[in-house]
């Protein structure tokens, strides 16, 4: 676990969410239990449970009594939409505000992005 200053339970939730988004934890498959997460990250099980419960509350994970925790159907799309909105709030809104101050319209910004992207070597996939 990387301690980036955020609460550990939030980091746990984000790690599980990352696994769902990148497909390494598929929808409708069993998710790691609270105890498995606690052992893997060497943290208190209550902390792991708090992170898992964030995802349960969002509808990303579901508890099946006596069976375990499972990734909900539609969880990947839900998380992607949530992160796209956060991306727009954090990066696009300030970018467009500054662009307007500079007299750039949205198409000018798009053109700048394409110009920058075309100048870079292709990234490995």
ZADRENTI-268576 format. One record per atom (N, C-alpha, C, CB): x, y, z; residue in three letters. Coordinates in steps of 0.001 Angstrom, whole numbers, plus 500000, padded with zeros to 6 digits. Glycine has a CB too. Layout:
BEGIN
XYZALA ...
***
This chain:
BEGIN
500854498827500000UNK 500000500000500000UNK 500893501227500000UNK 499032500003501222UNK 500609502124499090UNK 501337503376499013UNK 500580504388499854UNK 501502503863497534UNK 501275505009500793UNK 500635506017501627UNK 500832507365500966UNK 501209506011503077UNK 499818507812500247UNK 499918509068499515UNK 499238510211500261UNK 499310508917498132UNK 499037510036501542UNK 498433511085502341UNK 496924510939502490UNK 498747512409501741UNK 496315510119501640UNK 494871509881501759UNK 494649508789502791UNK 494237509485500382UNK 493456508745503387UNK 493179507678504351UNK 493351506300503707UNK 491756507824504917UNK 493848505352504480UNK 494096503998503971UNK 492833503351503421UNK 494680503125505069UNK 491689503564504079UNK 490465502937503591UNK 490111503454502198UNK 489306503194504566UNK 490396504733501917UNK 490130505291500591UNK 491087504687499563UNK 490263506834500612UNK 492337504475499971UNK 493311503852499081UNK 492907502417498742UNK 494703503871499720UNK 492378501693499731UNK 491898500326499500UNK 490754500353498485UNK 491433499665500837UNK 489792501232498701UNK 488655501343497779UNK 489148501672496375UNK 487658502424498264UNK 490104502587496260UNK 490622502969494949UNK 491388501836494278UNK 491517504181495080UNK 492125501048495052UNK 492858499911494485UNK 491895498875493915UNK 493761499264495553UNK 490844498583494662UNK 489845497621494180UNK 489146498193492944UNK 488802497288495299UNK 488783499477492995UNK 488138500129491854UNK 489051500099490628UNK 487762501584492204UNK 490343500357490822UNK 491300500297489709UNK 491291498919489060UNK 492719500640490197UNK 491225497884489878UNK 491207496510489360UNK 489936496230488561UNK 491329495506490512UNK 488852496845488964UNK 487598496672488225UNK 487669497435486904UNK 486387497157489069UNK 488169498654486948UNK 488264499468485737UNK 489198498837484715UNK 488743500873486080UNK 490340498325485166UNK 491291497753484196UNK 490937496321483785UNK 492695497776484778UNK 489886495783484368UNK 489400494469483966UNK 490042493292484674UNK 489594494309482530UNK 491008493545485544UNK 491631492416486252UNK 490696491818487301UNK 492933492865486918UNK 489672492563487671UNK 488620492057488555UNK 487304492237487797UNK 488604492813489966UNK 486852491164487188UNK 485696491218486281UNK 484377491303487042UNK 485685489993485370UNK 483389491854486355UNK 482057491942486928UNK 481505490554487203UNK 481121492713485998UNK 480759490465488285UNK 480104489244488741UNK 481075488138489157UNK 479209488731487662UNK 482327488539489438UNK 483282487586489996UNK 483513487957491459UNK 484634487584489188UNK 484059487013492196UNK 484322487226493612UNK 485422488264493783UNK 484713485905494301UNK 485175489198494671UNK 486160490225495016UNK 486929489773496252UNK 485473491608495263UNK 488106490341496480UNK 488850489973497694UNK 488041490317498951UNK 490223490694497729UNK 488138489448499930UNK 487433489690501190UNK 488176490748501996UNK 487294488378502009UNK 487489491245502995UNK 488093492201503912UNK 489355491626504542UNK 487096492601504999UNK 489284490372504974UNK 490454489742505601UNK 491592489549504608UNK 490069488395506208UNK 491271489206503360UNK 492318489060502340UNK 493000490400502066UNK 491723488491501032UNK 492210491445501965UNK 492785492779501741UNK 493641493213502926UNK 491671493811501494UNK 493139492965504129UNK 493883493339505330UNK 495222492609505395UNK 493056493035506586UNK 495214491325505076UNK 496460490550505104UNK 497418491006504003UNK 496161489049504952UNK 496895491235502811UNK 497737491619501676UNK 498404492972501929UNK 496903491671500380UNK 497628493937502412UNK 498169495281502630UNK 498715495499504037UNK 497107496299502352UNK 498570494467504884UNK 499059494517506261UNK 498464495698507024UNK 500583494603506277UNK 497134495717506985UNK 496394496759507681UNK 495328496115508557UNK 495756497754506678UNK 494725496902509384UNK 493654496435510252UNK 492443496027509407UNK 493265497530511277UNK 491822494876509706UNK 490633494470508957UNK 489504495501508977UNK 490122493175509503UNK 489388496267510041UNK 488347497303510107UNK 488600498393509066UNK 488290497923511522UNK 489864498696508831UNK 490220499683507810UNK 489875499155506426UNK 491718500037507889UNK 490209497903506170UNK 489875497277504880UNK 488358497246504697UNK 490462495834504793UNK 487636496921505764UNK 486167496854505689UNK 485582498221505361UNK 485576496331507017UNK 486160499261505898UNK 485668500608505622UNK 485836500932504136UNK 486410501651506493UNK 486959500537503542UNK 487177500747502113UNK 486220499938501264UNK 488596500399501746UNK 486016498689501625UNK 485089497816500900UNK 483673498374501000UNK 485144496367501457UNK 483309498852502172UNK 481954499380502365UNK 481684500626501528UNK 481728499698503827UNK 482721501400501234UNK 482543502538500315UNK 482044502040498959UNK 483878503328500145UNK 482637500930498504UNK 482261500370497210UNK 480904499683497267UNK 483317499388496737UNK 480572499095498395UNK 479243498493498570UNK 478189499592498523UNK 479153497700499917UNK 478452500701499215UNK 477501501813499252UNK 477263502417497875UNK 477995502887500199UNK 478271502390497014UNK 478146502909495646UNK 477452501926494711UNK 479516503250495092UNK 477320500685495156UNK 476737499666494296UNK 477753498989493397UNK 475662500267493460UNK 479027499139493706UNK 480105498532492922UNK 480342497094493359UNK 481402499348493061UNK 480257496852494656UNK 480398495507495217UNK 479091495127495893UNK 481590495430496226UNK 478822493844495898UNK 477644493358496623UNK 478047492183497503UNK 476509492943495636UNK 477416492129498666UNK 477690491052499614UNK 476700489929499374UNK 477609491556501082UNK 477225488719499304UNK 476367487533499224UNK 476620486721500481UNK 476648486682497919UNK 475607486689501309UNK 475729486038502607UNK 476262484615502466UNK 474381486025503320UNK 477322484354503198UNK 477909483022503238UNK 478777482685502035UNK 476832482017503351UNK 478826483576501049UNK 479607483298499835UNK 480755484283499696UNK 478710483357498585UNK 480497485563499979UNK 481554486563499889UNK 481093487824499193UNK 482742485997499170UNK 482075488588498772UNK 481859489873498125UNK 482050489683496621UNK 482831490967498690UNK 481147490285495824UNK 481209490142494373UNK 481137491504493695UNK 480075489239493872UNK 481771491590492529UNK 481707492805491725UNK 480327492838491060UNK 482873492857490652UNK 479635493932491226UNK 478281494067490693UNK 478306494223489173UNK 477570495267491338UNK 477252493766488538UNK 477086493992487103UNK 476980495498486878UNK 475819493239486541UNK 477682496000485885UNK 477672497433485577UNK 478654498254486391UNK 476308497973485787UNK 479419497601487266UNK 480349498319488140UNK 481428499055487349UNK 480998497351489115UNK 481953498424486317UNK 483025499054485535UNK 482540500347484890UNK 483543498089484454UNK 481374500311484263UNK 480831501519483635UNK 480545502597484667UNK 479556501192482859UNK 479993502207485806UNK 479707503159486876UNK 480975503860487330UNK 479045502455488058UNK 482044503092487566UNK 483310503666488015UNK 483937504544486935UNK 484281502556488415UNK 483863504104485689UNK 484428504909484597UNK 483701506244484474UNK 484349504143483263UNK 482378506225484556UNK 481617507486484485UNK 481989508408485647UNK 480091507204484498UNK 482100507834486819UNK 482467508609487997UNK 483843509254487816UNK 482455507719489248UNK 484794508486487314UNK 486153509014487137UNK 486234510005485976UNK 487136507868486905UNK 485420509805484947UNK 485393510774483848UNK 484870512119484339UNK 484521510255482683UNK 483847512090485176UNK 483310513327485738UNK 484360514007486614UNK 482029513045486553UNK 485051513227487449UNK 486093513791488307UNK 487233514363487462UNK 486632512718489279UNK 487579513690486378UNK 488621514173485463UNK 488226515529484876UNK 488868513148484328UNK 486986515621484406UNK 486503516880483827UNK 486525517995484867UNK 485077516706483267UNK 486067517691486077UNK 486048518702487142UNK 487452519173487489UNK 485365518146488392UNK 488378518229487562UNK 489730518555488022UNK 490603519177486937UNK 490400517314488546UNK 490448518713485693UNK 491361519151484638UNK 490701519996483550UNK 491994517958484009UNK 489551519575483061UNK 488957520268481921UNK 488367521621482286UNK 487893519412481306UNK 487657521705483390UNK 487055522986483768UNK 488122524073483936UNK 486251522832485069UNK 489206523818484687UNK 490250524848484796UNK 490937525138483443UNK 491303524410485826UNK 491122524100482633UNK 491742524276481323UNK 490895525198480446UNK 491937522914480633UNK 489595524963480414UNK 488713525777479585UNK 488584527198480124UNK 487339525131479492UNK 488646527356481433UNK 488619528693482024UNK 489856529483481610UNK 488530528605483560UNK 491013528853481707UNK 492259529525481307UNK 492279529774479805UNK 493485528686481720UNK 491788528836479020UNK 491727529019477569UNK 490889530244477220UNK 491148527765476886UNK 489755530409477885UNK 488896531566477631UNK 489623532866477966UNK 487596531460478446UNK 490401532856479058UNK 491182534045479421UNK 492187534406478331UNK 491913533816480748UNK 492681533383477638UNK 493680533579476581UNK 493051533828475216UNK 494590532372476503UNK 491722533815475181UNK 491033534054473924UNK 490936532822473037UNK 491720535141473182UNK 491107531646473623UNK 491007530393472870UNK 489604529821473026UNK 492074529366473350UNK 489036529383471932UNK 487742528711472040UNK 487996527206472152UNK 486819529043470807UNK 486958526419472448UNK 487171524974472634UNK 487845524294471429UNK 485840524298472907UNK 487525524705470214UNK 488178524088469048UNK 489674524402469021UNK 487516524575467743UNK 490057525614469447UNK 491482525948469528UNK 492191525015470509UNK 491673527423469957UNK 491533524726471618UNK 492111523825472615UNK 492258522421472021UNK 491233523788473898UNK 491245521964471332UNK 491310520644470688UNK 492464520601469698UNK 489977520313469971UNK 492611521651468911UNK 493713521711467939UNK 495064521662468642UNK 493612522988467084UNK 495195522397469747UNK 496443522358470514UNK 496735520954471034UNK 496379523343471684UNK 495704520277471506UNK 495883518904472008UNK 496350517994470881UNK 494564518361472623UNK 495720518108469723UNK 496133517282468575UNK 497567517590468165UNK 495188517507467380UNK 497930518883468155UNK 499300519266467789UNK 500306518661468761UNK 499446520800467763UNK 500016518741470043UNK 500916518179471057UNK 501015516666470933UNK 500438518555472461UNK 499890516052470708UNK 499862514594470609UNK 500614514123469373UNK 498416514083470573UNK 500479514849468272UNK 501164514477467031UNK 502680514650467140UNK 500631515312465871UNK 503135515523468041UNK 504566515768468216UNK 505239514698469062UNK 504786517121468847UNK 504456513877469737UNK 505029512862470634UNK 505139511522469916UNK 504170512713471915UNK 506137510749470304UNK 506204509390469739UNK 505023508567470274UNK 507574508696470096UNK 504564507594469504UNK 503442506776469984UNK 503812506040471268UNK 503009505767468903UNK 502831505965472168UNK 503048505257473430UNK 502791503777473225UNK 502137505818474553UNK 503574502923473909UNK 503332501475473793UNK 501980501120474369UNK 504435500671474506UNK 501340500124473793UNK 500017499691474266UNK 500126498467475101UNK 499080499433473111UNK 
***
